[in-house]
């Protein structure tokens, strides 16, 4: 019996965001947008979903005079991400 | 990128690997810029001081070393300002830490040597410069950088002990070139 894949993570854009955040301390919204090629609106919605799930935290502030939105993965997010990768590996190994 | 696209396990794993690697490469390529900046600054400063000292015979030109951080830090801040904020990871933080420690040690020891206790500061700085370069190579798992750091530290120490003239400064020119090359290697490695 395979573990069920986390529906929050099993989405292309949200998974890309989590993969970037898993390897970095924190990432700016502009950086995530550039890396994923997503639109601002779409990315905002997905970031909200990840925040609601408790997987990431969002901090709004300023860098000089420019507004800055910094996203950071939480411990729950790291655990969920690890579990998701393990589940994927199990699926692939069973093939 | 779509949020609702149905992905297979294979596609998901591929997406994770690609996103993770892409961001890791971005971060390390960004660190390369700072290696190149300090490499150019060290090369230019050491050459300028050596030339001025050599042709005027005045060792006071060594005070120009203190201009390096005064120029370097604002330039480094400027590089960071004019770009989309690149995140940091453990590796980039460790590299920044190693070189911050090197900068602090060299600046403090130089100040002590000039104002308090005379010491063979070239010898000490070239050893820690080689050490910092070597540690960077270990962190980056890059043998050419490790070997270059070892040669700079050990070879530079022997050179500093044997050569008593202003030509000692040329060790730092070599150090600057090595930093520049390290930056270039990183840029290519993480393209």
Interface residues (C-beta under 8 A of the other chain):
Chain A: X10 X11 X12 X13 X14 X15 X16 X19 X20 X22 X23 X24 X25 X26 X27 X28 X30 X31 X34 X35 X36 X37 X38 X42 X45 X46 X63 X64 X68 X84 X85 X88 X89 X91 X92
Chain B: X1 X2 X3 X4 X5 X7 X9 X10 X12 X13 X15 X16 X17 X18 X19 X20 X22 X23 X24 X26 X27 X81 X84 X85 X86 X87 X88 X89 X93
